[in-house]
Amino acid sequence: MGTHVIKMPDIGEGIAQVELVEWFVKVGDMVSEDQVVADVMTDKATVDIPSPVAGRVLALGGQPGEVMAVGSELIRIEVEGAGNLRESAPQHAEPMATPRQAAPQTRIEVAAVTATPFKPAPAPAPAPAQRPAPVAREANERPLASPAVRKRAWDAGIELRFVVGSGPAGRVLHDDLELYLAQDTQSPSTPPSGYEKRTDEEQIPVIGLRRKIAQRMQDAKRRAAHFSYVEEVDVTALEELRAQLNHKWGESRGKLTLLPFLVRAMVVALREFPQINVRYDDEAQLITRFGAAHIGVAAQSSNGLMVPVVRHAETLNLWAAADEIAHLANAVRTGKATREELTGSTITLTSLGALGGIVSTPVVNLPEVAIVGVNRIVERPMVVKGQIVIRKMMNLSSSFDHRVVDGMDAAQFIQAMRGLLEQPATLFLE
């Protein structure tokens, strides 16, 4: 038997170190060739690390949350044959964790931004006729499970720590939830009281995507001189136009949401205010103004906020923009968005949909200098030509970097968007 060492691969783009996000194996596990053993993160992209060999895990090279250099030892696997570890290997390398040294891992979910989905080693499913005994885990120990499994368990009111996982390292799979749900329906139990005293606590390390989000938000608030501007918009005519377009072409071209109209309004308004469509390098003291409108559309995934980019939005009609937004949102939700799809925006549009509230103060997505937030549409009585009428109203909550954008320019830019949205025919005049 020999030992095969897998080193942290060179992800490319000049990256010298990456963050270890998650292990899918533990010491003593058997792994197959091409099985994913770990996730690592660079910037916003999470990359799967597969094993090129089959064998038994001898040692792990770090804990989730650690930053590791490219080329450092990631994992050691016992294999048939000689392996690739030689006695002449450098002795100064940091020691790998041995089975006795391996610390219990606390895991949080992060978005897997990769083109290769996780392929766990086959594991036998629990016998359907026999209910597995509940596995009581420590209060601060999170069972291994994908974001989809966690959401489904949450929706069903199931505590995952009581579900027996049949996947690698006890990972809870969809089949395990199916079995648990089926058995719960056969053996009724008394639901816990809503007034039951609770003393449990849970410590969740801030790693992976959540760490990146925290760092970027803190950096943006520290570096940019934020100021916000809020304007209300009468979208009654716009909503009527959207309903007509969906009635006529919804079946053949797809239904339109409000977002493609907002993208179009932003594109047209930027023609008049190109000083808003910039990126500011504050270290080099350099402003780069873009003719192209690369609009970031903030999207919430099960693991955190991500901003995929609608590139060259100035070239897209309503349906093309809608298709691109839908494609990017799906890529984020399924964890398949590429690094190219998550970088390069020049201005950002953010919306919480029906949860948009009345007013928000979005954080500028550095190195951009502007972000426009969309609040929910509400019907309100308004005075129009001396008459009280019911109109559909919506607020635009925007934030700007005052180091680059003057208050008057910001207000005029949002007023331009307002005029375009209130008179939707002007969106398409050239």
CORDA-V465395 format. One record per residue. N is the residue number from 1. RES is the residue in one letter. BURIAL is b if it has 9 or more other ideal C-beta (glycine too) atoms within 8 Angstrom, else e. Layout:
N	RES	BURIAL
N	RES	BURIAL
//
This chain:
1	M	e
2	G	b
3	T	b
4	H	b
5	V	b
6	I	b
7	K	e
8	M	b
9	P	e
10	D	e
11	I	b
12	G	e
13	E	e
14	G	e
15	I	b
16	A	e
17	Q	e
18	V	b
19	E	b
20	L	b
21	V	b
22	E	b
23	W	b
24	F	b
25	V	b
26	K	b
27	V	b
28	G	e
29	D	b
30	M	e
31	V	b
32	S	e
33	E	e
34	D	e
35	Q	b
36	V	b
37	V	b
38	A	b
39	D	b
40	V	b
41	M	b
42	T	b
43	D	e
44	K	b
45	A	b
46	T	b
47	V	b
48	D	b
49	I	b
50	P	b
51	S	b
52	P	e
53	V	e
54	A	e
55	G	b
56	R	b
57	V	b
58	L	b
59	A	b
60	L	b
61	G	b
62	G	b
63	Q	e
64	P	b
65	G	b
66	E	e
67	V	e
68	M	b
69	A	e
70	V	b
71	G	e
72	S	b
73	E	b
74	L	b
75	I	b
76	R	b
77	I	b
78	E	b
79	V	b
80	E	e
81	G	e
82	A	e
83	G	b
84	N	e
85	L	b
86	R	e
87	E	e
88	S	e
89	A	e
90	P	e
91	Q	e
92	H	e
93	A	e
94	E	e
95	P	e
96	M	b
97	A	b
98	T	b
99	P	e
100	R	e
101	Q	e
102	A	b
103	A	e
104	P	e
105	Q	e
106	T	b
107	R	e
108	I	b
109	E	b
110	V	b
111	A	b
112	A	b
113	V	b
114	T	b
115	A	e
116	T	e
117	P	e
118	F	e
119	K	e
120	P	b
121	A	e
122	P	e
123	A	e
124	P	e
125	A	b
126	P	b
127	A	e
128	P	e
129	A	e
130	Q	e
131	R	e
132	P	e
133	A	e
134	P	e
135	V	b
136	A	e
137	R	e
138	E	e
139	A	e
140	N	e
141	E	b
142	R	b
143	P	b
144	L	b
145	A	b
146	S	e
147	P	b
148	A	e
149	V	b
150	R	b
151	K	b
152	R	b
153	A	b
154	W	e
155	D	e
156	A	e
157	G	e
158	I	b
159	E	e
160	L	b
161	R	b
162	F	b
163	V	b
164	V	b
165	G	b
166	S	b
167	G	b
168	P	b
169	A	b
170	G	b
171	R	b
172	V	b
173	L	b
174	H	e
175	D	b
176	D	b
177	L	b
178	E	e
179	L	b
180	Y	b
181	L	b
182	A	b
183	Q	b
184	D	b
185	T	e
186	Q	e
187	S	e
188	P	e
189	S	e
190	T	e
191	P	e
192	P	e
193	S	e
194	G	e
195	Y	e
196	E	e
197	K	e
198	R	e
199	T	e
200	D	e
201	E	e
202	E	e
203	Q	e
204	I	e
205	P	e
206	V	e
207	I	b
208	G	b
209	L	b
210	R	b
211	R	b
212	K	b
213	I	b
214	A	b
215	Q	e
216	R	b
217	M	b
218	Q	e
219	D	b
220	A	b
221	K	b
222	R	e
223	R	e
224	A	b
225	A	e
226	H	b
227	F	b
228	S	b
229	Y	b
230	V	b
231	E	b
232	E	e
233	V	b
234	D	b
235	V	b
236	T	e
237	A	b
238	L	b
239	E	b
240	E	e
241	L	b
242	R	b
243	A	e
244	Q	e
245	L	b
246	N	b
247	H	e
248	K	e
249	W	e
250	G	b
251	E	e
252	S	e
253	R	e
254	G	e
255	K	e
256	L	b
257	T	e
258	L	b
259	L	b
260	P	b
261	F	b
262	L	b
263	V	b
264	R	b
265	A	b
266	M	b
267	V	b
268	V	b
269	A	b
270	L	b
271	R	e
272	E	e
273	F	b
274	P	b
275	Q	b
276	I	b
277	N	b
278	V	b
279	R	b
280	Y	b
281	D	b
282	D	e
283	E	e
284	A	e
285	Q	e
286	L	e
287	I	e
288	T	e
289	R	e
290	F	b
291	G	e
292	A	e
293	A	b
294	H	b
295	I	b
296	G	b
297	V	b
298	A	b
299	A	b
300	Q	e
301	S	b
302	S	b
303	N	b
304	G	b
305	L	e
306	M	b
307	V	b
308	P	b
309	V	b
310	V	b
311	R	e
312	H	e
313	A	b
314	E	e
315	T	e
316	L	b
317	N	e
318	L	b
319	W	b
320	A	b
321	A	b
322	A	b
323	D	b
324	E	b
325	I	b
326	A	b
327	H	e
328	L	b
329	A	b
330	N	e
331	A	b
332	V	b
333	R	b
334	T	e
335	G	b
336	K	b
337	A	b
338	T	b
339	R	b
340	E	e
341	E	b
342	L	b
343	T	b
344	G	e
345	S	b
346	T	b
347	I	b
348	T	b
349	L	b
350	T	b
351	S	b
352	L	b
353	G	e
354	A	e
355	L	e
356	G	b
357	G	e
358	I	e
359	V	e
360	S	b
361	T	b
362	P	b
363	V	b
364	V	b
365	N	b
366	L	b
367	P	e
368	E	b
369	V	b
370	A	b
371	I	b
372	V	b
373	G	b
374	V	b
375	N	b
376	R	b
377	I	b
378	V	e
379	E	e
380	R	e
381	P	e
382	M	b
383	V	e
384	V	e
385	K	e
386	G	e
387	Q	e
388	I	e
389	V	e
390	I	e
391	R	b
392	K	b
393	M	b
394	M	b
395	N	b
396	L	b
397	S	b
398	S	b
399	S	b
400	F	b
401	D	b
402	H	b
403	R	e
404	V	b
405	V	b
406	D	e
407	G	b
408	M	e
409	D	b
410	A	b
411	A	b
412	Q	b
413	F	b
414	I	b
415	Q	b
416	A	b
417	M	b
418	R	b
419	G	b
420	L	b
421	L	b
422	E	b
423	Q	e
424	P	b
425	A	e
426	T	b
427	L	b
428	F	e
429	L	e
430	E	e
//
